Amino acid sequence: MAVKFEVNELLLCAWIDAAGRTRRQTYSPDQVDLVHSDSLIWLKVFLRLSSRWPVVAAC
């Protein structure tokens, strides 16, 4: 999920669901925990591995 922009203290977020559809939703800042991309290194590794081998389940 990525925060696209802020309007009147609401955050417009966008993400791609498991079916590949783009989803959008607004949230208050209290509902969202912001993380930096450095802390998502495991996700980058997972995406690289899943591009080579099929993924059955992930936790």
C-alpha positions in Angstrom: 0.0 0.0 0.0 1.2 3.5 -0.8 0.0 6.8 0.3 -0.7 8.8 -2.8 -1.6 12.2 -1.3 -3.2 13.9 1.7 -6.4 15.9 1.6 -7.8 17.6 4.7 -6.1 15.2 7.0 -7.2 12.2 5.1 -4.7 9.9 3.3 -5.6 8.5 -0.1 -3.9 5.1 -0.3 -3.6 2.7 -3.2 -2.6 -0.9 -3.5 -3.0 -4.0 -5.8 -5.0 -6.9 -4.4 -4.4 -10.6 -4.8 -6.4 -10.6 -8.0 -4.3 -7.9 -9.6 -6.9 -5.1 -9.3 -5.9 -1.6 -8.2 -7.7 -0.6 -5.0 -8.0 2.8 -3.4 -9.3 3.9 0.0 -9.0 7.0 2.3 -7.8 6.6 5.8 -7.1 8.9 8.7 -3.5 9.2 9.8 -4.3 7.3 13.0 -5.3 4.3 10.9 -2.0 4.0 9.0 1.4 3.0 10.2 4.1 4.5 8.0 7.2 2.4 7.3 10.2 3.2 5.2 11.2 1.1 2.3 14.4 0.1 4.1 12.4 -1.9 6.5 10.7 -3.9 3.7 13.8 -5.7 2.4 12.1 -9.0 3.1 9.3 -8.0 0.8 11.8 -7.3 -2.0 13.4 -10.7 -1.5 10.0 -12.4 -1.5 9.0 -10.6 -4.8 12.2 -11.6 -6.5 11.9 -15.3 -5.4 8.3 -15.5 -6.3 9.0 -14.2 -9.8 11.2 -17.3 -10.3 9.1 -20.0 -8.5 5.4 -20.3 -7.8 4.3 -19.3 -4.3 1.6 -21.4 -2.6 1.3 -19.5 0.7 3.1 -16.7 2.5 3.0 -15.7 6.1 
